[in-house]
Amino acid sequence: MKNITSFLLVAVVGMSLSTCFAGHLGTAGSPTTNLTYEFTVYTGEGDKWDPAASDEPPLTSGKAMRIATKFVQTVPLRDDMKNWELTSVKLERMSYLGGREEWIYVVHFDGNPGGNWTGFVPWIDIPVRFDGTVPKPTITKSK
């Protein structure tokens, strides 16, 4: 059985909301190129991992970081930003309905302004499934 989780993840304007299968987590974004990246993540058999039975998940955090770093290079930054800087990797449990647990990595990047900066820094969270894929985002322009 597949679970659906939506992530409204930004390289955008204003506020965004990340919606997790088990509830809501409000997060703030900041202006970049007026684009919104929305990821819809379907977890399934390939995302199952039982931490009580196995020390390591099927995909290592290092591999998830490399996959997300490759993906984030396709996400445009504002002209006054140098690059995306990886700041954290989180292993997130996606299923809470019993049976084997389903997990994904969420890799967080901040925009690197490369100098004196006084505003909010753009950011984006990239979900990486245990099969090594990043779900294709829906990209929309902000109004």
Sequence and secondary structure as in RCSB ss.txt:
>XXXX:A:sequence
MKNITSFLLVAVVGMSLSTCFAGHLGTAGSPTTNLTYEFTVYTGEGDKWDPAASDEPPLTSGKAMRIATKFVQTV
PLRDDMKNWELTSVKLERMSYLGGREEWIYVVHFDGNPGGNWTGFVPWIDIPVRFDGTVPKPTITKSK
>XXXX:A:secstr
  EEEEEEEEESSSEEEEEETTEEEEEE   SSSEEEEEEEEE GGGB  TTT SS SS HHHHHHHHHHHHTTS
   TT  EEEEEEEEEEE   SSSS BEEEEEEEEEE  S   S   EEEEEE TTS     EEEE  
